[in-house]
Amino acid sequence: MSPPRPVHARAARRLLVAQVIGCVAASECHAEATPTPLAYFLHSAGPASAPVRLLGWGLAALCVGVCVAIATLLALAFRGTREAADLSLQNDATPEDKEAEARGAAAEGRANRGNASGNDSGTASPTDRRANRIVGIGTAISTVLLFGALLSMLRVLAAVADPPRASTLTVHVTAYDWWWKASYSTPSGASFATANEIHIPTGEPVQIELESADLIHAFWVPALAGKTQAIPGQVNRQWIEADQPGIWRGQCTQFCGPQHAHMALEVVAEPPAAFARWTGNQARPAAAPGNAAAQHGAQVFMARCSACHTVRGTDATGAQGPDLTHLASRRLIAAGALANTSANRLDWIAHAQRIKPGSLMPGIVLTPAEAGDLGAWLDTLQ
C-alpha cells in the first residue's frame, strides 16, 4: 500500500487545475470579444467557410481519437509486460527446476520435429491468433474512418465549389510583390481600383478573379473562404460571401519572397446601402486641393510619385504601385504593415525600405516643408 500523498501536494494540484481552467475560460471570452485574424478553426463568417470549419473540427477529433487509442494500447502493452516480468521474478525457480524444465523442453522439441509430417506445424498459438485478430479489427476500423474522412472532404469540396446563387459582383484581384490590387466593375457601371482592401455587400456572393503580375501567390481570407492560388498568366476563380458586417483579414499563403508575411489584405463587409455609397465615392476622381499647402503637396507628388502611382483626376497615371485616389479612406497601408494615419503615411514614404525591406517602394527624401505639404494633400484623398 502506497503512503498517502501530502495534503499540500493535493492542494497544489487542485490549484494548478483551477488555474488552467480559468486561463482557458478567459481565452474563450477574449476570443469571442476579439477573435484572432486567422482563427478559421474557431470562426466562420460565410457559407463558403462554415463547411470547412466543421470539416476541420471533424478531422481534428479523428486525429485526437487515433492518438488517444494508440496511447491507450501502448499503455496496456507496457502494463502487461511489466506484470509478466513481476510475476516471473516472484516465481523464480531453483537451478534444479530450471535444468529439468530445459530437459523437458528439449525432449518435447525432438518429439515435435519427429511428428511434424503428421501435424499442422503452421498452427498459430492462442497469443498469435489474438494479436492477429486485434490487428485485423484495427485495420478495418482505420479503413472505415479514413473512407469516411474522404467522403466528408469530397462533400465539402462540392458544397463550396459554387455559390448558392449567381454573383452580381465580380472583383478582379491581382497579386504583386507584396500587395494586392482590387479592380471593380460594378453593375451600375462604375470602374475603379483600390489596394489591399476589398469591400463587399453582406448576404451576396461575390466572384473573385485572381491572377498574379509576377510570381505565384495565394489568396486566403479564412473567415470567408478557402485558399486559391494566383498564378501569372492564368485567372483562377473563387467566391466569398459574408453573413454579417465586419472586417475580415486575409493573407498570402504561398511563400513569395522576404516580405511574404507582410502581404495582407482586408475584406470589409457592409450592408448593401453602405456598399453602394462606398462604390459611388470610390468611382469619383480625387478632390481638388483646397489650400496652398495641399496644392504644393500635389505638385510634390506629381514630381516624385506619379511615375508609379495613379490618382484619378490628376496627371498621375503610374501603374507600378497602388492606386492612391482615395488613399486616406483605407484602414491600413503597405499591405497591412501600418495603420493608415497621417504620420504613418509620411513614415512609409521616407522609410519604406526600413519597414518592408526589398519592396519596390523606395525611401523618398523630402524636406520638412515638402513632407508637411505632401501630407496635407494626401489627407484630402478621402
Beta strands, then each sheet from edge to edge (+ up, - down):
strand 1: 169-176
strand 2: 179-185
strand 3: 191-195
strand 4: 197-201
strand 5: 206-212
strand 6: 217-220
strand 7: 228-230
strand 8: 236-240
strand 9: 246-252
strand 10: 264-270
strand 11: 332-333
strand 12: 338-339
sheet 1: 3+ 2- 1+ 5+ 8-
sheet 2: 4+ 10+ 9- 6+ 7-
sheet 3: 11+ 12-
end
